Amino acid sequence: MIEETLAGLTKMYGVKQECHEAAARLSAMVAGNTMDKIFADGLHDFLTEFLARNYRVTETLSDSYNFY
């Protein structure tokens, strides 16, 4: 969903920003996992990485489009 929303911003502003790549990395992380894999690799580690990547998306989004 976030990638579709960012696509709308790209269409509106005519340029992709760093937040688009950060969102793609976050989506790939989620899409590339199953619950079994997440639990096997460690739920805490997954959540820590997810939160860090999510923060990066919001940080770059606010910087790119002046959302403060």
trRosetta pair geometry for C-beta under 8 A, 3 or more apart (Angstrom, degrees):
i j d omega theta_ij theta_ji phi_ij phi_ji
1 4 5.8 -56 -154 33 36 111
1 5 6.5 34 151 -17 68 106
2 5 5.6 -55 -150 38 36 112
2 6 6.2 34 153 -17 68 106
2 23 4.9 -144 121 -151 120 125
2 26 7.5 -1 63 81 150 128
2 27 7.0 -153 57 -64 107 110
2 57 6.9 4 173 -178 153 147
3 6 5.7 -53 -144 40 33 111
3 7 6.4 44 151 -28 63 101
3 20 7.7 80 -132 -151 74 74
3 23 5.6 165 -80 133 72 123
3 24 6.6 80 -102 -83 119 67
3 27 5.9 -9 -38 -48 123 157
4 7 5.4 -46 -151 26 33 118
4 8 7.1 39 148 -20 60 97
5 8 5.7 -49 -163 27 37 114
5 9 7.1 34 143 -14 64 100
6 9 5.3 -49 -153 35 44 113
6 10 6.4 50 147 -23 69 99
6 19 6.5 -156 -123 113 130 102
6 20 5.2 159 156 -102 140 79
6 23 5.7 178 -20 35 155 164
6 61 7.8 -104 -99 -109 106 108
7 10 5.4 -47 -149 33 36 116
7 11 6.5 38 150 -19 65 102
8 11 5.6 -51 -149 35 33 112
8 12 6.3 31 152 -18 65 108
9 12 5.5 -55 -143 39 33 112
9 13 5.9 1 167 7 70 113
9 17 7.8 -47 122 12 126 115
9 65 6.5 -70 -155 -81 137 143
10 13 6.6 -69 -132 53 22 87
10 14 7.4 90 174 -89 54 4
10 15 6.8 -125 -142 81 70 21
10 16 5.3 4 -115 -83 118 68
10 20 6.9 52 -66 -85 121 140
11 14 7.6 21 -173 -71 20 46
13 65 7.5 -127 -52 -106 154 99
16 20 4.6 -59 -166 21 100 158
16 21 7.9 91 154 -34 117 82
17 20 5.8 125 61 -7 56 95
17 60 6.9 167 132 157 106 99
17 61 7.8 120 93 -109 134 45
17 64 3.6 81 172 -144 159 143
17 65 7.2 -138 -3 -42 165 83
18 21 5.9 -55 -163 37 48 108
18 22 6.3 46 144 -19 75 107
18 60 4.5 -112 100 -161 102 130
18 63 7.7 -13 55 82 121 119
18 64 6.2 -165 40 -71 81 122
19 22 5.4 -55 -145 40 39 115
19 23 6.1 41 155 -22 69 105
19 57 6.0 84 -156 -158 85 59
19 60 3.9 175 -79 111 75 102
19 61 4.1 102 -129 -73 152 64
19 63 7.8 165 -52 55 108 87
19 64 5.0 -111 -8 6 117 146
19 65 7.8 -50 11 -8 151 101
20 23 5.8 -54 -149 36 28 110
20 24 6.5 30 151 -21 62 106
21 24 5.5 -51 -147 34 34 114
21 25 6.5 35 154 -19 65 102
22 25 5.8 -53 -151 34 32 111
22 26 6.5 31 151 -17 64 105
22 53 7.0 173 -176 -170 85 76
22 56 4.8 -147 -152 124 130 102
22 57 4.6 -179 122 -89 114 62
22 60 5.0 140 3 33 150 146
22 61 8.0 -119 68 -38 131 82
23 26 5.6 -53 -148 37 34 112
23 27 6.2 34 154 -18 67 106
23 57 5.0 89 -77 -127 71 119
24 27 5.7 -53 -145 38 30 111
24 28 6.2 32 155 -20 64 107
25 28 5.8 -53 -145 36 30 112
25 29 6.5 36 153 -24 62 104
25 53 6.2 -135 109 -149 102 124
26 29 5.7 -52 -152 30 31 114
26 30 6.7 23 154 -12 64 106
26 50 7.4 88 -147 -146 92 64
26 53 4.4 159 -94 141 91 122
26 54 6.2 102 -129 -76 141 58
26 56 7.8 -180 -56 66 114 103
26 57 5.6 -36 -17 -48 149 132
27 30 5.9 -60 -150 40 32 106
27 31 5.8 24 157 -13 69 114
28 31 5.8 -57 -133 45 29 107
28 32 5.7 22 166 -17 65 117
29 32 6.3 -65 -142 40 18 106
29 33 6.9 6 160 -14 55 118
29 49 6.9 -150 -163 128 147 115
29 50 6.8 -177 120 -96 136 73
29 53 6.2 143 13 24 156 173
30 33 6.4 -78 -158 34 27 107
30 50 7.4 75 -75 -118 92 111
33 37 5.1 -141 -154 81 75 123
33 38 5.3 70 171 -58 127 94
33 46 7.2 116 -151 -135 164 130
34 37 4.7 94 51 8 78 102
34 38 7.0 -142 91 -6 39 87
35 38 5.6 -53 -145 37 33 113
35 39 6.2 27 159 -14 67 107
36 39 6.1 -59 -147 41 27 105
36 40 6.1 26 155 -19 64 111
37 40 5.6 -56 -142 39 30 111
37 41 6.0 17 162 -8 66 112
38 41 6.2 -65 -143 45 23 101
38 42 7.9 -86 172 70 53 31
38 43 6.0 59 147 -98 95 64
38 46 4.7 11 -150 -62 95 168
39 42 7.8 58 -168 -70 24 10
39 43 5.9 5 -106 -54 56 95
41 45 6.4 -101 135 72 89 129
41 46 6.5 97 89 -54 110 103
42 45 3.9 57 97 14 119 113
42 46 6.5 168 94 -14 63 84
43 46 5.6 -57 -149 37 32 112
43 47 6.2 27 158 -16 68 108
44 47 6.0 -58 -145 39 28 107
44 48 6.2 30 156 -21 64 109
45 48 5.7 -54 -145 36 29 113
45 49 6.4 24 158 -13 64 108
46 49 6.0 -63 -151 41 27 106
46 50 6.1 29 153 -22 66 110
47 50 5.4 -51 -141 37 32 115
47 51 6.2 32 160 -18 66 105
48 51 6.1 -56 -149 36 26 108
48 52 6.5 26 153 -18 61 108
49 52 5.7 -55 -148 37 32 112
49 53 6.3 27 157 -14 67 107
50 53 6.0 -61 -148 40 28 106
50 54 6.1 28 155 -20 66 110
51 54 5.6 -53 -141 38 30 113
51 55 6.3 35 156 -22 64 104
52 55 5.8 -53 -150 34 28 112
52 56 6.6 31 150 -21 62 105
53 56 5.4 -50 -151 32 36 116
53 57 6.7 40 150 -22 65 99
54 57 5.6 -48 -153 30 35 113
54 58 6.6 27 153 -11 66 104
55 58 5.9 -59 -149 41 33 106
55 59 6.0 34 154 -21 68 110
56 59 5.7 -53 -140 38 29 113
56 60 6.1 20 163 -11 65 109
57 60 6.3 -63 -145 42 24 101
57 61 6.0 26 156 -22 63 113
58 61 5.5 -54 -141 37 29 115
58 62 6.3 26 161 -16 64 106
59 62 6.2 -59 -149 37 25 104
59 63 6.3 20 154 -13 62 112
60 63 5.6 -56 -143 42 34 112
60 64 5.8 34 159 -23 68 111
61 64 5.9 -57 -140 37 25 109
61 65 6.3 -24 175 24 62 109
61 67 6.3 -18 130 38 86 132
62 65 7.1 -79 -134 57 20 76
62 66 7.4 15 178 -159 56 8
62 67 4.3 -101 -120 71 67 85
62 68 6.0 100 -172 -79 113 53
63 66 7.8 15 -167 -71 18 41
